[in-house]
Amino acid sequence: MHENPTRPSALDAQLTRLEIIEKMWRYSRAVDRHDNTLLESLFWPDCEINYTNLFSGDRAAFLAWANPHHEGLYINHQHHTTAHIIDI
C-alpha cells in the first residue's frame, strides 16, 4: 500500500484497491490483444508466475508461453474481470 500522510487511510486503501484492479484490467487487455510490451510491464522482473496448473516460471518464460498458449487453443478469446474482493 502506498501510504500518504496527508490522505486518510481508508482513502489510501481504496486507491490501492483501484490500482490492483487496474492492473487486472491491463492484464486482460494485454493477453487479449497479444501485447507483450504491456504484459511485461505488469510483472516485476524477478517475479514467479503460477498460472493455474498450466504454467509456472519467471516473467521471461511467461511472456514466451502466454500468447502462443492462447493462440494454440482459441480462435478468439476474451478475459473478463468481475466481482473482486481485495483485502488490504
TORKOL-262150 format. One record per residue: residue in one letter; y negated, x negated, z of N, C-alpha, C in turn. Coordinates in pm, whole numbers, padded with zeros to 5 digits, always signed. Each point is the difference from the previous one (the first is absolute). Layout:
N
AYXZYXZYXZ...
% end
This chain:
88
M+00116-00085+00000-00116+00085+00000-00123-00090+00000H-00101+00038-00075-00124-00076-00010-00099+00054+00102E-00002-00062+00117-00086+00049+00107-00145-00035-00029N-00087+00095+00026-00143-00016-00019-00067+00050+00128P-00068-00087+00073-00057+00041+00129-00107+00107-00012T-00057+00020-00117-00104+00101-00017+00056+00136-00040R+00131+00008-00020+00061+00124-00046+00099+00050+00105P+00002+00128+00031+00098+00052+00097+00144-00028-00044S+00088-00022+00094+00137-00037-00032+00074+00110-00077A-00029+00128+00025+00065+00108-00075-00038-00007-00147L-00126-00028-00028-00044-00014-00139+00065-00123-00063D+00007-00108+00075+00065-00121-00051+00146+00028-00035A+00070+00075+00084+00140+00033-00027+00012+00084-00127Q-00091+00096-00018+00004+00084-00121-00027-00083-00125L-00094-00091+00007-00029-00085-00116+00118-00092-00031T+00067-00047+00103+00119-00082-00021+00110+00082-00067R+00021+00123+00045+00098+00089-00065-00033+00020-00148L-00128+00022-00029-00042+00019-00138+00027-00125-00083E-00024-00118+00056+00029-00125-00071+00148-00009-00034I+00086+00038+00094+00144-00004-00022+00040+00100-00109I-00053+00121+00007+00033+00102-00101-00050-00044-00137E-00118-00059-00008-00051-00048-00128+00090-00109-00058K+00056-00085+00085+00096-00101-00049+00122+00070-00060M+00046+00107+00063+00115+00073-00052-00033+00064-00135W-00122+00052-00014-00043+00057-00129-00004-00108-00107R-00053-00116+00037-00008-00111-00096+00140-00048-00041Y+00093+00000+00096+00137-00037-00031+00057+00096-00106S-00017+00129+00021+00049+00098-00096-00061-00022-00138R-00130-00021-00002-00068-00025-00127+00053-00127-00067A+00017-00105+00077+00047-00127-00056+00140+00012-00060V+00090+00067+00070+00137+00015-00049+00004+00095-00119D-00072+00110+00008+00003+00097-00110-00061-00056-00128R-00100-00086+00015-00066-00056-00119+00051-00140-00034H+00099-00047+00074+00057-00134-00020-00110-00107+00004D-00086+00012+00098-00113-00090+00017+00035-00106+00104N+00055-00112-00047+00044-00105+00092-00116-00064+00076T-00118-00006-00060-00115-00058+00069-00036+00084+00122L-00007+00132-00018-00028+00089+00112+00114-00004+00102L+00123+00003-00047+00116-00003+00090-00001-00128+00084E-00027-00112-00062-00005-00127+00072-00107+00000+00108S-00114+00066-00027-00111+00001+00096+00031+00079+00126L+00106+00078+00000+00031+00087+00113+00086-00066+00107F+00053-00118-00029+00092-00067+00093-00050-00140+00034W+00020-00039+00125-00032-00137+00041+00087-00096-00080P-00050-00118-00033+00079-00097-00077+00133-00037+00067D+00003-00003+00133+00122-00043+00070+00079+00117+00060C-00021+00121-00053+00069+00117+00055+00147+00005-00042E+00073+00083+00071+00138+00034-00039+00001+00150-00025I+00051+00038-00116+00001+00141-00040+00143+00050+00000N+00023+00111+00068+00131+00065+00001-00017+00138-00059Y+00054+00019-00118-00018+00122-00078+00131+00077+00006T+00012+00082+00099+00125+00071+00035+00116-00100-00006N+00111+00038-00060+00112-00094-00010+00005-00066-00138L-00104+00016-00080-00001-00051-00137-00055-00141-00013F-00091-00039+00088-00065-00131-00013-00041-00051+00137S+00013-00131+00017-00052-00068+00117-00040-00141-00043G-00126-00034+00023-00044-00134-00038-00150-00016+00016D-00051-00111-00054-00143-00028+00013-00081+00069-00109R-00130-00019+00005-00090+00068-00093+00028-00036-00146A+00018-00128-00029+00025-00042-00138+00126+00064-00056A+00105+00001+00080+00126+00061-00044-00015+00150-00019F-00077+00064+00089-00023+00144-00013-00076+00032-00129L-00102-00079-00030-00077+00023-00122+00087-00016-00124A+00093-00094+00004+00092-00018-00113+00102+00113-00010W+00029+00064+00111+00102+00105+00005-00054+00141-00024A-00117+00034+00057-00046+00140+00009-00012+00070-00135N-00079-00053-00090-00020+00069-00127+00125+00002-00087P+00074-00109-00015+00125+00009-00075+00098+00100+00060H+00002+00010+00132+00087+00098+00066-00036+00141-00044H-00128+00033+00006-00044+00134-00040+00022+00024-00149E-00031-00099-00082+00019+00015-00144+00147+00020-00036G+00089-00063+00074+00142+00011-00029+00062+00133+00039L-00064+00071+00093+00056+00125+00050-00069+00126-00053Y-00127-00011-00033-00077+00120-00028-00079-00013-00131I-00010+00109-00072-00089+00006-00116-00143+00016+00050N-00019+00090+00094-00129+00023+00066+00024+00008+00150H-00100-00034+00075+00012+00017+00145-00139+00020+00061Q+00000+00065+00115-00121+00023+00079+00035-00019+00146H-00087-00065+00071+00017-00013+00144-00099+00095+00068H+00048+00071+00099-00084+00092+00076-00004-00048+00145T-00118-00002+00055-00014-00039+00140-00063+00117+00075T+00079+00059+00089-00045+00119+00071+00046-00004+00146A-00065+00080+00082+00040+00025+00139+00021-00128+00081H-00101-00083+00006+00010-00126+00074-00030+00021+00148I+00078-00067+00082-00029-00009+00143-00013-00149+00029I-00118-00041+00041-00026-00141+00025-00045-00013+00145D+00076-00071+00079-00036-00022+00139-00071-00135+00012I-00118+00003+00057-00078-00121+00021+00013-00040+00146
% end
